[in-house]
């Protein structure tokens, strides 16, 4: 589309978001009903999720025609790298927005809502108020955890883009000091920082990863401790 500010283009963007969300919801539903033993229903959700993916892809092609490949054999290596670079640029843009703007704002709002005196039910129903406050604290905590994840994703995409463009990527190395060595979940990329600990899980700040109980789980995805691996950070030049 020629006009990036057109209402139709905004509608296509909204449609892409809706179809993408439907895909993830249906995959989640499939997992739920599969655990309930409803295999046929799980299959239906998965099949529909795949169809929603195709719908989302169609919308995304409209949004980004520069990524549409009709004949890959006709592309030069330069053109292939340009397309791959564009994918990485969009990925970096999205991840950077998430860790610099979206999640920090969500976390701030969650903290604000937790203490909002205007919420009458917090005053009228102590038990419900306590439950809600806990939910908001958990939301704020989770949003805070997601910030370094999105930063990590953006860094990985940036390094991939640098490789495509022939640049030298920075060297990463895990620390040999347990007091500051971070660990990353291989399932969701949450990063455990021993300096911060995991207070919501009863892990005090200053607790090295090795000292965490073996039954500790990832605060985002619930993965077991053994799912984590040492996190290599960029070595200063």
Residue frames as a rotation matrix with the C-alpha (Angstrom) as fourth column:
UNK 1
0.574 0.819 0.000 0.00
0.819 -0.574 0.000 0.00
0.000 0.000 -1.000 0.00
UNK 2
-0.031 -0.636 0.771 1.33
0.621 -0.617 -0.483 3.43
0.783 0.464 0.414 -0.94
UNK 3
0.082 0.146 0.986 -0.03
-0.484 -0.859 0.167 5.39
0.871 -0.491 0.000 2.00
UNK 4
-0.620 -0.419 -0.664 1.43
0.287 0.667 -0.688 4.09
0.731 -0.617 -0.293 5.29
UNK 5
-0.963 0.264 0.052 -1.08
-0.171 -0.452 -0.875 6.18
-0.208 -0.852 0.481 7.26
UNK 6
-0.476 0.833 -0.281 -4.19
-0.559 -0.040 0.828 4.93
0.679 0.551 0.485 5.50
UNK 7
-0.017 0.581 0.814 -7.01
-0.967 0.197 -0.161 3.52
-0.255 -0.790 0.558 7.59
UNK 8
0.827 0.327 -0.458 -7.06
-0.479 0.836 -0.268 0.40
0.296 0.441 0.847 5.44
UNK 9
-0.021 -0.917 -0.398 -3.41
-0.167 0.396 -0.903 -0.28
0.986 0.047 -0.162 6.23
UNK 10
-0.611 -0.130 0.781 -4.14
-0.767 -0.145 -0.625 0.21
0.194 -0.981 -0.011 9.93
UNK 11
0.458 0.849 0.266 -7.03
-0.870 0.489 -0.066 -2.23
-0.186 -0.201 0.962 9.57
UNK 12
0.606 -0.323 -0.727 -4.73
-0.229 0.804 -0.549 -4.80
0.762 0.499 0.413 7.94
UNK 13
-0.514 -0.836 0.192 -2.29
-0.377 0.019 -0.926 -4.35
0.770 -0.549 -0.325 10.83
UNK 14
-0.291 0.509 0.810 -5.12
-0.938 0.016 -0.347 -4.89
-0.190 -0.861 0.473 13.32
UNK 15
0.749 0.581 -0.319 -6.27
-0.647 0.745 -0.162 -7.96
0.143 0.328 0.934 11.38
UNK 16
0.096 -0.817 -0.569 -2.74
-0.202 0.544 -0.814 -9.37
0.975 0.193 -0.113 11.50
UNK 17
-0.709 -0.355 0.609 -2.64
-0.623 -0.090 -0.777 -8.85
0.331 -0.931 -0.157 15.26
UNK 18
0.125 0.873 0.472 -6.04
-0.959 0.229 -0.169 -10.48
-0.255 -0.431 0.865 15.68
UNK 19
0.768 0.127 -0.628 -5.21
-0.416 0.844 -0.338 -13.55
0.487 0.521 0.701 13.59
UNK 20
-0.262 -0.942 -0.211 -1.84
-0.261 0.280 -0.924 -13.90
0.929 -0.187 -0.319 15.33
UNK 21
-0.578 0.108 0.809 -3.49
-0.816 -0.089 -0.571 -13.75
0.010 -0.990 0.140 18.74
UNK 22
0.541 0.841 0.015 -6.08
-0.838 0.540 -0.078 -16.30
-0.073 0.030 0.997 17.68
UNK 23
0.353 -0.504 -0.789 -3.31
-0.287 0.744 -0.603 -18.69
0.891 0.439 0.118 16.64
UNK 24
-0.701 -0.704 0.112 -1.65
-0.303 0.152 -0.941 -18.55
0.646 -0.693 -0.320 20.07
UNK 25
-0.276 0.681 0.678 -4.97
-0.942 -0.050 -0.333 -18.78
-0.193 -0.730 0.655 21.93
UNK 26
0.681 0.616 -0.396 -6.02
-0.700 0.707 -0.103 -21.87
0.217 0.347 0.912 19.99
UNK 27
-0.010 -0.763 -0.646 -2.67
-0.143 0.641 -0.754 -23.54
0.990 0.085 -0.116 20.57
UNK 28
-0.792 -0.203 0.576 -3.08
-0.567 -0.108 -0.817 -22.83
0.228 -0.973 -0.030 24.28
UNK 29
0.176 0.938 0.297 -6.62
-0.961 0.229 -0.153 -24.22
-0.212 -0.259 0.942 24.19
UNK 30
0.509 -0.035 -0.860 -5.29
-0.465 0.829 -0.309 -27.31
0.724 0.558 0.405 22.39
UNK 31
-0.581 -0.794 -0.180 -2.80
-0.199 0.353 -0.914 -27.89
0.789 -0.495 -0.363 25.19
UNK 32
-0.577 0.433 0.693 -5.52
-0.808 -0.173 -0.564 -27.46
-0.124 -0.885 0.449 27.83
UNK 33
0.482 0.876 0.002 -8.04
-0.864 0.475 -0.167 -29.86
-0.147 0.079 0.986 26.32
UNK 34
0.210 -0.493 -0.845 -5.30
-0.398 0.746 -0.534 -32.33
0.893 0.448 -0.040 25.40
UNK 35
-0.829 -0.519 0.209 -4.42
-0.363 0.214 -0.907 -32.57
0.426 -0.828 -0.365 29.09
UNK 36
-0.245 0.837 0.489 -8.11
-0.861 0.044 -0.507 -33.20
-0.446 -0.545 0.710 29.74
UNK 37
-0.592 -0.077 0.802 -7.90
0.086 0.984 0.157 -36.18
-0.801 0.162 -0.576 27.40
UNK 38
0.550 0.834 -0.052 -9.99
0.111 -0.134 -0.985 -34.57
-0.828 0.536 -0.166 24.64
UNK 39
-0.391 -0.869 0.304 -7.70
0.389 0.144 0.910 -35.48
-0.834 0.474 0.282 21.75
UNK 40
-0.118 0.408 0.905 -10.16
0.992 0.013 0.123 -34.72
0.038 0.913 -0.406 18.95
UNK 41
0.882 0.459 -0.105 -10.91
0.468 -0.879 0.092 -31.27
-0.051 -0.130 -0.990 20.32
UNK 42
0.294 -0.871 -0.393 -7.20
0.060 -0.394 0.917 -30.61
-0.954 -0.293 -0.064 20.73
UNK 43
-0.471 -0.442 0.763 -6.70
0.733 0.285 0.618 -31.57
-0.491 0.850 0.190 17.09
UNK 44
0.406 0.715 0.569 -9.47
0.894 -0.441 -0.083 -29.18
0.191 0.543 -0.818 16.04
UNK 45
0.863 -0.122 -0.491 -7.85
0.128 -0.886 0.445 -26.30
-0.489 -0.447 -0.749 17.93
UNK 46
-0.130 -0.992 0.005 -4.43
0.175 -0.018 0.984 -27.05
-0.976 0.128 0.176 16.39
UNK 47
-0.308 0.079 0.948 -5.85
0.936 0.205 0.286 -27.26
-0.172 0.975 -0.137 12.87
UNK 48
0.732 0.640 0.235 -7.69
0.664 -0.747 -0.034 -23.98
0.154 0.181 -0.971 13.30
UNK 49
0.579 -0.610 -0.541 -4.57
0.080 -0.618 0.782 -22.38
-0.812 -0.495 -0.309 14.76
UNK 50
-0.436 -0.756 0.488 -2.65
0.558 0.199 0.806 -23.35
-0.706 0.623 0.336 11.60
UNK 51
0.066 0.553 0.830 -5.36
0.974 -0.216 0.067 -21.78
0.216 0.805 -0.553 9.46
UNK 52
0.915 0.243 -0.322 -5.20
0.341 -0.893 0.293 -18.58
-0.216 -0.378 -0.900 11.50
UNK 53
0.046 -0.977 -0.208 -1.45
0.265 -0.189 0.945 -18.54
-0.963 -0.098 0.251 10.89
UNK 54
-0.451 -0.170 0.876 -2.02
0.877 0.099 0.470 -18.59
-0.167 0.980 0.105 7.14
UNK 55
0.609 0.723 0.327 -4.47
0.746 -0.662 0.073 -15.71
0.269 0.200 -0.942 7.50
UNK 56
0.737 -0.393 -0.550 -1.91
0.158 -0.690 0.706 -13.75
-0.657 -0.608 -0.447 9.53
UNK 57
-0.310 -0.899 0.309 0.81
0.537 0.103 0.837 -14.43
-0.785 0.426 0.451 6.95
UNK 58
-0.047 0.378 0.925 -1.44
0.978 -0.172 0.120 -13.12
0.204 0.910 -0.361 4.19
UNK 59
0.914 0.400 -0.066 -2.02
0.402 -0.876 0.265 -9.90
0.048 -0.269 -0.962 6.11
UNK 60
0.438 -0.821 -0.367 1.68
0.174 -0.323 0.930 -9.52
-0.882 -0.471 0.001 6.87
UNK 61
-0.320 -0.519 0.793 2.56
0.874 0.161 0.458 -9.83
-0.366 0.839 0.402 3.20
UNK 62
0.483 0.560 0.673 0.31
0.739 -0.673 0.028 -6.84
0.469 0.484 -0.739 2.55
UNK 63
0.951 -0.125 -0.281 2.01
0.114 -0.705 0.700 -4.91
-0.286 -0.698 -0.656 5.33
UNK 64
0.161 -0.976 -0.147 5.50
-0.471 -0.207 0.858 -5.80
-0.867 -0.069 -0.493 4.12
UNK 65
0.965 0.259 -0.034 5.55
-0.138 0.396 -0.908 -6.50
-0.221 0.881 0.418 0.39
UNK 66
0.338 -0.917 -0.212 9.34
-0.894 -0.243 -0.375 -6.13
0.293 0.317 -0.902 0.47
UNK 67
-0.411 -0.473 0.779 9.44
-0.746 0.666 0.010 -9.54
-0.524 -0.577 -0.627 2.16
UNK 68
0.650 0.707 0.279 7.34
-0.364 0.611 -0.703 -11.35
-0.667 0.356 0.655 -0.43
UNK 69
-0.525 -0.849 -0.059 9.44
-0.554 0.289 0.781 -13.87
-0.646 0.443 -0.622 -2.37
UNK 70
0.578 0.768 -0.277 7.95
-0.685 0.271 -0.676 -15.07
-0.444 0.580 0.683 -5.64
UNK 71
0.900 -0.364 -0.240 11.00
0.090 0.693 -0.715 -16.69
0.427 0.622 0.656 -7.22
UNK 72
0.803 -0.596 0.022 13.88
-0.128 -0.137 0.982 -17.30
-0.582 -0.791 -0.186 -4.86
UNK 73
0.283 -0.727 0.626 16.11
0.807 0.533 0.255 -18.57
-0.519 0.433 0.737 -7.68
UNK 74
0.453 -0.052 0.890 15.96
0.702 -0.594 -0.392 -15.20
0.549 0.803 -0.233 -9.37
UNK 75
0.995 -0.047 0.082 17.33
-0.089 -0.760 0.644 -13.38
0.033 -0.648 -0.761 -6.34
UNK 76
0.205 -0.979 0.013 20.96
-0.105 -0.036 -0.994 -12.40
0.973 0.203 -0.110 -6.10
UNK 77
-0.137 -0.330 -0.934 22.90
0.863 0.422 -0.276 -12.99
0.485 -0.844 0.227 -2.88
UNK 78
-0.965 -0.219 0.147 22.72
0.145 -0.906 -0.397 -9.26
0.220 -0.361 0.906 -2.21
UNK 79
-0.307 0.933 0.186 18.94
-0.594 -0.341 0.729 -9.28
0.744 0.113 0.659 -2.57
UNK 80
0.269 0.364 -0.892 18.67
0.376 0.813 0.445 -12.32
0.887 -0.455 0.082 -0.28
UNK 81
-0.547 -0.558 -0.624 20.76
0.799 -0.124 -0.589 -10.61
0.251 -0.820 0.513 2.36
UNK 82
-0.875 0.268 0.403 18.67
-0.265 -0.962 0.065 -7.45
0.406 -0.049 0.913 2.03
UNK 83
0.130 0.972 -0.194 15.46
-0.336 0.228 0.914 -9.41
0.933 -0.053 0.357 2.70
UNK 84
0.193 -0.128 -0.973 16.99
0.750 0.659 0.062 -11.24
0.633 -0.741 0.223 5.66
UNK 85
-0.831 -0.551 -0.079 18.33
0.490 -0.657 -0.573 -7.95
0.264 -0.515 0.816 6.98
UNK 86
-0.507 0.732 0.456 14.86
-0.493 -0.680 0.543 -6.41
0.707 0.050 0.705 6.76
UNK 87
0.404 0.629 -0.664 13.43
0.186 0.654 0.733 -9.30
0.896 -0.420 0.148 8.79
UNK 88
-0.171 -0.570 -0.804 16.05
0.930 0.177 -0.323 -8.72
0.327 -0.802 0.499 11.46
UNK 89
-0.900 -0.140 0.413 15.47
0.073 -0.982 -0.175 -4.97
0.430 -0.127 0.894 11.44
UNK 90
-0.026 0.976 0.216 11.77
-0.464 -0.203 0.862 -5.48
0.885 -0.078 0.458 12.08
UNK 91
0.430 0.126 -0.894 12.52
0.558 0.741 0.373 -8.03
0.710 -0.659 0.248 14.80
UNK 92
-0.599 -0.727 -0.337 14.98
0.748 -0.356 -0.561 -5.66
0.287 -0.588 0.756 16.49
UNK 93
-0.702 0.399 0.589 12.45
-0.282 -0.916 0.285 -2.83
0.654 0.033 0.756 16.26
UNK 94
0.334 0.924 -0.188 9.75
-0.211 0.268 0.940 -4.93
0.919 -0.274 0.285 17.91
UNK 95
0.293 -0.286 -0.913 11.92
0.810 0.582 0.077 -6.33
0.509 -0.761 0.402 20.69
UNK 96
-0.770 -0.633 0.079 13.42
0.518 -0.693 -0.501 -2.92
0.372 -0.345 0.862 21.44
UNK 97
-0.340 0.748 0.570 9.95
-0.455 -0.661 0.596 -1.37
0.823 -0.057 0.565 21.74
UNK 98
0.527 0.605 -0.596 8.96
0.167 0.614 0.771 -4.13
0.833 -0.506 0.223 24.14
UNK 99
0.161 -0.503 -0.849 11.88
0.951 0.309 -0.002 -3.71
0.263 -0.808 0.528 26.52
UNK 100
-0.850 -0.516 0.110 12.19
0.476 -0.840 -0.260 0.09
0.226 -0.168 0.959 26.33
UNK 101
-0.750 0.607 0.265 8.54
-0.555 -0.794 0.248 1.11
0.361 0.039 0.932 26.26
UNK 102
0.020 0.912 -0.409 5.83
-0.385 0.385 0.839 -1.55
0.923 0.141 0.358 26.46
UNK 103
0.185 0.067 -0.980 6.86
0.627 0.760 0.170 -3.65
0.756 -0.647 0.099 29.44
UNK 104
-0.843 -0.472 -0.258 8.21
0.498 -0.505 -0.705 -0.75
0.202 -0.723 0.660 31.54
UNK 105
-0.680 0.661 0.316 4.91
-0.603 -0.750 0.272 1.11
0.417 -0.006 0.909 31.03
UNK 106
0.210 0.758 -0.618 2.90
-0.138 0.648 0.749 -2.04
0.968 -0.072 0.241 31.81
UNK 107
-0.251 -0.394 -0.884 4.93
0.782 0.455 -0.425 -2.59
0.570 -0.798 0.194 34.98
UNK 108
-0.985 -0.123 0.121 4.43
0.047 -0.866 -0.498 1.02
0.166 -0.485 0.859 36.07
UNK 109
-0.308 0.946 0.099 0.69
-0.687 -0.294 0.664 0.79
0.658 0.137 0.741 35.47
UNK 110
0.181 0.346 -0.920 0.47
0.287 0.876 0.386 -2.47
0.940 -0.335 0.060 37.37
UNK 111
-0.645 -0.473 -0.600 2.21
0.713 -0.091 -0.695 -0.90
0.275 -0.876 0.396 40.35
UNK 112
-0.898 0.351 0.265 -0.09
-0.373 -0.927 -0.033 2.14
0.235 -0.129 0.964 40.14
UNK 113
-0.026 0.958 -0.284 -3.25
-0.490 0.236 0.839 0.05
0.871 0.162 0.463 39.98
UNK 114
-0.233 -0.118 -0.965 -2.13
0.580 0.780 -0.235 -2.03
0.781 -0.614 -0.114 42.94
UNK 115
-0.725 -0.136 -0.675 -2.29
0.664 -0.397 -0.634 1.03
-0.181 -0.908 0.378 45.19
UNK 116
-0.768 0.451 0.454 -5.19
-0.004 -0.712 0.702 2.79
0.640 0.538 0.549 43.49
UNK 117
-0.908 0.417 -0.049 -7.63
0.054 0.001 -0.999 3.91
-0.417 -0.909 -0.024 46.25
UNK 118
-0.440 0.780 -0.445 -10.34
-0.885 -0.460 0.068 4.42
-0.151 0.424 0.893 43.64
UNK 119
-0.490 0.270 -0.829 -10.88
-0.255 0.865 0.432 0.71
0.834 0.423 -0.355 43.33
UNK 120
0.043 0.626 0.779 -13.75
-0.924 -0.271 0.269 0.35
0.380 -0.731 0.567 45.77
UNK 121
0.805 0.342 -0.484 -13.64
-0.205 0.927 0.313 -3.40
0.556 -0.153 0.817 45.99
UNK 122
-0.186 -0.937 -0.297 -10.14
0.243 0.249 -0.937 -3.14
0.952 -0.247 0.181 47.47
UNK 123
-0.750 -0.031 0.661 -11.68
-0.546 -0.535 -0.645 -1.38
0.373 -0.844 0.385 50.44
UNK 124
0.156 0.961 0.229 -14.94
-0.967 0.101 0.233 -3.31
0.200 -0.258 0.945 50.60
UNK 125
0.976 0.186 -0.110 -13.60
-0.175 0.979 0.100 -6.83
0.127 -0.079 0.989 50.35
UNK 126
0.429 -0.873 0.231 -10.30
-0.780 -0.229 0.583 -7.37
-0.456 -0.430 -0.779 52.10
UNK 127
0.133 -0.381 0.915 -9.73
0.114 0.923 0.367 -10.88
-0.985 0.055 0.166 50.82
UNK 128
0.695 0.181 0.696 -10.46
0.689 0.109 -0.717 -9.93
-0.206 0.977 -0.049 47.24
UNK 129
0.917 -0.397 -0.020 -8.32
-0.395 -0.904 -0.164 -6.83
0.047 0.159 -0.986 47.58
UNK 130
0.227 -0.872 0.433 -5.41
-0.553 0.251 0.795 -8.92
-0.802 -0.419 -0.425 48.80
UNK 131
0.243 -0.062 0.968 -5.86
0.571 0.816 -0.091 -11.29
-0.785 0.574 0.233 45.87
UNK 132
0.904 0.156 0.398 -5.97
0.421 -0.485 -0.766 -8.44
0.073 0.860 -0.505 43.36
UNK 133
0.726 -0.687 -0.007 -2.95
-0.647 -0.687 0.331 -6.74
-0.232 -0.236 -0.944 44.90
UNK 134
0.074 -0.702 0.709 -1.07
-0.131 0.698 0.704 -9.99
-0.989 -0.145 -0.040 44.61
UNK 135
0.491 0.176 0.853 -2.07
0.753 0.406 -0.517 -10.29
-0.437 0.897 0.067 40.98
UNK 136
0.982 -0.128 0.140 -0.87
-0.040 -0.862 -0.506 -6.77
0.186 0.491 -0.851 40.24
UNK 137
0.426 -0.879 0.216 2.40
-0.676 -0.150 0.721 -7.39
-0.601 -0.453 -0.658 42.05
UNK 138
0.092 -0.351 0.932 2.84
0.353 0.887 0.299 -10.56
-0.931 0.301 0.206 40.02
UNK 139
0.788 0.241 0.567 2.07
0.611 -0.189 -0.769 -8.68
-0.078 0.952 -0.296 36.81
UNK 140
0.864 -0.504 -0.007 4.56
-0.504 -0.863 -0.017 -5.96
0.003 0.018 -1.000 37.67
UNK 141
0.190 -0.819 0.542 7.15
-0.440 0.422 0.792 -8.59
-0.878 -0.389 -0.280 38.56
UNK 142
0.267 -0.029 0.963 6.58
0.633 0.759 -0.152 -10.53
-0.727 0.650 0.221 35.34
UNK 143
0.960 0.073 0.270 6.73
0.255 -0.624 -0.739 -7.40
0.115 0.778 -0.617 33.19
UNK 144
0.613 -0.788 0.061 10.00
-0.720 -0.525 0.454 -6.57
-0.326 -0.322 -0.889 34.89
UNK 145
0.062 -0.574 0.817 11.34
-0.011 0.818 0.575 -10.04
-0.998 -0.044 0.044 34.08
UNK 146
0.576 0.268 0.772 10.33
0.696 0.334 -0.636 -9.65
-0.428 0.904 0.005 30.44
UNK 147
0.892 -0.257 -0.372 12.35
-0.348 -0.916 -0.202 -6.47
-0.289 0.310 -0.906 29.93
UNK 148
-0.084 -0.996 0.023 15.78
-0.714 0.076 0.696 -8.19
-0.695 0.042 -0.718 29.92
UNK 149
-0.050 0.126 0.991 14.33
0.431 0.898 -0.093 -11.03
-0.901 0.423 -0.099 27.83
UNK 150
0.851 0.427 0.305 13.26
0.457 -0.316 -0.832 -8.66
-0.259 0.847 -0.464 25.05
UNK 151
0.617 -0.727 -0.301 16.60
-0.694 -0.683 0.228 -6.85
-0.371 0.069 -0.926 25.38
UNK 152
-0.246 -0.694 0.677 18.33
-0.255 0.720 0.645 -10.21
-0.935 -0.014 -0.354 24.95
UNK 153
0.315 0.445 0.838 16.21
0.680 0.510 -0.527 -11.02
-0.662 0.736 -0.142 21.89
UNK 154
0.983 0.047 -0.177 16.99
-0.069 -0.803 -0.592 -7.64
-0.170 0.594 -0.786 20.34
UNK 155
0.214 -0.976 -0.032 20.72
-0.762 -0.187 0.619 -8.19
-0.611 -0.109 -0.784 20.95
UNK 156
-0.197 -0.264 0.944 20.58
0.210 0.929 0.304 -11.63
-0.958 0.258 -0.128 19.32
UNK 157
0.670 0.506 0.544 18.82
0.645 -0.032 -0.764 -10.24
-0.369 0.862 -0.348 16.25
UNK 158
0.845 -0.412 -0.342 21.29
-0.462 -0.883 -0.079 -7.36
-0.270 0.225 -0.936 16.10
UNK 159
-0.115 -0.935 0.335 24.21
-0.520 0.344 0.782 -9.79
-0.846 -0.084 -0.526 16.14
UNK 160
0.047 0.208 0.977 22.58
0.614 0.765 -0.193 -11.87
-0.788 0.609 -0.092 13.40
UNK 161
0.948 0.311 0.071 22.17
0.262 -0.632 -0.729 -8.72
-0.182 0.710 -0.681 11.31
UNK 162
0.488 -0.844 -0.224 25.81
-0.708 -0.533 0.463 -7.84
-0.510 -0.067 -0.858 11.89
UNK 163
-0.224 -0.551 0.804 26.85
0.032 0.820 0.571 -11.27
-0.974 0.154 -0.166 10.66
UNK 164
0.478 0.496 0.725 24.81
0.737 0.223 -0.638 -10.89
-0.478 0.839 -0.259 7.48
UNK 165
0.997 -0.072 0.010 26.42
-0.059 -0.880 -0.472 -7.52
0.042 0.470 -0.882 6.85
UNK 166
0.490 -0.864 -0.119 29.89
0.442 0.363 -0.820 -8.97
0.752 0.349 0.560 7.38
UNK 167
0.276 -0.368 0.888 30.55
-0.672 -0.735 -0.096 -7.24
0.688 -0.570 -0.449 10.68
UNK 168
-0.617 -0.541 -0.571 32.31
0.109 0.660 -0.744 -8.73
0.779 -0.521 -0.348 13.68
UNK 169
0.526 0.847 0.073 29.95
-0.033 -0.065 0.997 -9.60
0.850 -0.527 -0.006 16.51
UNK 170
0.076 -0.502 0.862 30.96
-0.915 -0.379 -0.140 -9.03
0.396 -0.778 -0.488 20.15
UNK 171
-0.525 -0.355 -0.774 32.36
-0.038 0.918 -0.395 -11.93
0.850 -0.178 -0.495 22.14
UNK 172
0.439 0.710 0.550 30.14
-0.708 -0.103 0.698 -13.33
0.553 -0.697 0.458 24.89
UNK 173
-0.472 -0.637 -0.609 31.43
-0.022 0.699 -0.714 -15.17
0.881 -0.324 -0.344 27.91
UNK 174
0.677 0.685 -0.269 29.92
0.203 0.178 0.963 -16.57
0.707 -0.707 -0.018 31.09
UNK 175
0.239 -0.568 0.788 31.41
-0.821 -0.552 -0.149 -15.27
0.519 -0.611 -0.598 34.33
UNK 176
-0.160 -0.360 -0.919 33.38
0.218 0.895 -0.388 -17.63
0.963 -0.263 -0.064 36.56
UNK 177
-0.964 -0.089 0.249 32.09
-0.201 -0.364 -0.909 -15.78
0.172 -0.927 0.333 39.63
UNK 178
-0.558 0.793 -0.242 28.91
0.746 0.608 0.270 -17.48
0.362 -0.030 -0.932 40.96
UNK 179
-0.411 0.389 -0.824 27.94
0.609 -0.555 -0.566 -14.28
-0.678 -0.735 -0.009 42.78
UNK 180
-0.243 0.293 -0.925 27.33
-0.483 -0.863 -0.146 -12.41
-0.841 0.411 0.351 39.50
UNK 181
-0.987 -0.162 -0.022 26.97
-0.104 0.518 0.849 -15.22
-0.126 0.840 -0.528 36.92
UNK 182
-0.168 0.973 -0.159 23.54
-0.861 -0.224 -0.456 -15.00
-0.480 0.060 0.875 35.30
UNK 183
-0.829 0.028 0.559 21.64
0.195 0.950 0.242 -18.03
-0.524 0.310 -0.793 33.99
UNK 184
-0.533 0.626 -0.570 19.10
-0.829 -0.521 0.202 -18.11
-0.171 0.580 0.796 31.15
UNK 185
-0.011 0.652 0.758 16.07
-0.188 0.743 -0.642 -20.35
-0.982 -0.150 0.114 30.66
UNK 186
-0.916 -0.396 0.065 16.34
-0.039 0.249 0.968 -22.24
-0.399 0.884 -0.244 27.38
UNK 187
-0.398 0.848 0.349 12.56
0.897 0.439 -0.044 -22.39
-0.191 0.296 -0.936 27.10
UNK 188
0.635 0.762 0.130 11.50
0.772 -0.631 -0.077 -18.75
0.023 0.149 -0.989 27.54
UNK 189
-0.031 -0.800 0.599 14.81
0.595 -0.496 -0.632 -16.82
0.803 0.337 0.492 27.89
UNK 190
0.925 0.248 0.286 14.07
-0.083 -0.604 0.793 -15.47
0.370 -0.757 -0.538 31.35
UNK 191
0.000 -1.000 -0.015 17.38
0.068 0.015 -0.998 -14.50
0.998 -0.001 0.068 32.98
UNK 192
0.843 0.182 -0.506 18.17
0.490 0.127 0.862 -15.31
0.221 -0.975 0.018 36.61
UNK 193
0.125 -0.777 0.617 20.43
-0.142 -0.630 -0.764 -12.68
0.982 0.008 -0.189 38.14
UNK 194
0.021 -0.139 -0.990 21.92
0.831 0.553 -0.060 -13.78
0.556 -0.822 0.127 41.48
UNK 195
-0.928 -0.353 0.115 22.33
0.251 -0.825 -0.506 -10.14
0.274 -0.440 0.855 42.49
UNK 196
-0.489 0.832 0.261 18.54
-0.735 -0.554 0.390 -9.69
0.470 -0.001 0.883 42.28
UNK 197
-0.902 0.182 0.392 17.48
-0.098 0.796 -0.597 -13.21
-0.421 -0.577 -0.700 43.30
UNK 198
-0.577 0.813 -0.081 13.83
0.038 0.125 0.991 -14.20
0.816 0.569 -0.103 42.87
UNK 199
-0.902 0.127 0.413 12.05
-0.431 -0.334 -0.838 -12.71
0.032 -0.934 0.355 45.85
UNK 200
0.021 0.997 -0.072 8.58
-0.991 0.030 0.132 -13.88
0.134 0.068 0.989 44.77
UNK 201
0.509 0.097 -0.855 9.87
-0.216 0.976 -0.018 -17.46
0.833 0.194 0.518 44.85
UNK 202
0.995 -0.081 0.060 11.64
-0.046 0.160 0.986 -17.01
-0.090 -0.984 0.156 48.17
UNK 203
0.360 -0.921 0.150 15.11
0.915 0.318 -0.247 -16.66
0.180 0.226 0.957 46.66
UNK 204
0.688 -0.090 -0.720 16.93
0.359 -0.820 0.446 -13.81
-0.630 -0.566 -0.532 48.40
UNK 205
0.890 -0.454 -0.036 19.13
-0.314 -0.555 -0.770 -11.32
0.329 0.697 -0.637 46.53
UNK 206
0.083 -0.959 0.272 22.72
-0.997 -0.081 0.017 -12.51
0.005 -0.273 -0.962 46.46
UNK 207
0.355 0.106 0.929 21.81
-0.339 0.941 0.022 -16.19
-0.871 -0.322 0.369 46.01
UNK 208
-0.629 -0.615 -0.475 24.05
-0.690 0.161 0.705 -17.93
-0.357 0.772 -0.526 43.42
UNK 209
0.102 0.720 -0.687 22.19
-0.919 0.333 0.212 -20.11
0.382 0.609 0.695 40.95
UNK 210
-0.422 -0.346 -0.838 23.83
-0.145 0.938 -0.315 -23.26
0.895 -0.011 -0.446 42.31
UNK 211
-1.000 -0.001 0.019 22.37
-0.019 0.080 -0.997 -22.50
-0.001 -0.997 -0.080 45.75
UNK 212
-0.309 0.949 -0.063 18.78
-0.944 -0.299 0.140 -22.35
0.114 0.103 0.988 44.50
UNK 213
-0.191 0.312 0.931 16.69
-0.424 0.829 -0.364 -25.39
-0.885 -0.464 -0.026 45.57
UNK 214
-0.946 -0.266 0.184 16.41
0.012 0.539 0.842 -28.06
-0.323 0.799 -0.507 42.88
UNK 215
-0.298 0.913 0.279 12.61
0.914 0.357 -0.193 -27.80
-0.276 0.197 -0.941 42.87
UNK 216
-0.239 0.155 -0.958 12.76
-0.037 -0.988 -0.151 -24.09
-0.970 -0.001 0.242 41.96
UNK 217
0.080 0.361 0.929 11.00
0.921 0.330 -0.208 -23.28
-0.381 0.872 -0.306 38.68
UNK 218
-0.821 -0.324 0.470 11.27
0.527 -0.747 0.406 -20.54
0.219 0.581 0.784 36.09
UNK 219
-0.609 0.594 -0.526 9.00
0.248 -0.487 -0.838 -17.68
-0.754 -0.640 0.150 37.26
UNK 220
-0.436 0.447 -0.781 7.68
-0.811 -0.571 0.126 -17.13
-0.390 0.689 0.611 33.72
UNK 221
-0.068 0.390 -0.918 7.23
-0.830 0.488 0.269 -20.53
0.554 0.780 0.291 32.05
UNK 222
0.653 0.378 0.656 7.59
-0.731 0.543 0.414 -22.93
-0.200 -0.750 0.631 35.00
UNK 223
0.557 -0.518 -0.649 10.54
-0.224 0.659 -0.718 -24.79
0.799 0.546 0.251 33.49
UNK 224
0.890 -0.254 -0.379 12.73
0.457 0.505 0.733 -26.79
0.005 -0.825 0.565 35.85
UNK 225
0.664 -0.695 -0.275 16.03
-0.340 -0.608 0.717 -25.47
-0.666 -0.383 -0.640 37.15
UNK 226
-0.092 -0.752 0.653 17.94
0.353 0.589 0.727 -27.87
-0.931 0.297 0.211 34.89
UNK 227
0.588 0.378 0.715 16.52
0.797 -0.122 -0.591 -26.01
-0.136 0.918 -0.373 31.88
UNK 228
0.950 -0.234 -0.209 18.77
-0.222 -0.972 0.080 -23.03
-0.222 -0.030 -0.975 32.66
UNK 229
0.459 -0.866 0.196 22.25
0.866 0.388 -0.314 -22.60
0.196 0.314 0.929 31.22
UNK 230
-0.153 -0.579 -0.801 24.99
0.666 -0.659 0.349 -20.02
-0.730 -0.480 0.487 31.97
UNK 231
0.855 0.484 0.187 24.30
0.485 -0.617 -0.620 -16.69
-0.184 0.621 -0.762 30.31
UNK 232
-0.171 -0.968 0.183 27.21
0.965 -0.127 0.230 -15.28
-0.200 0.216 0.956 28.37
UNK 233
0.750 0.392 -0.533 27.52
0.347 -0.919 -0.188 -11.50
-0.563 -0.043 -0.825 28.48
UNK 234
0.809 -0.428 0.404 29.39
0.279 -0.326 -0.903 -9.26
0.518 0.843 -0.144 26.08
UNK 235
0.254 -0.827 -0.502 33.06
0.920 0.047 0.388 -8.86
-0.297 -0.560 0.773 27.00
UNK 236
0.866 0.044 -0.498 34.07
0.009 -0.997 -0.071 -5.23
-0.499 0.057 -0.865 27.17
UNK 237
0.745 -0.603 0.287 36.65
0.440 0.120 -0.890 -4.34
0.502 0.789 0.355 24.53
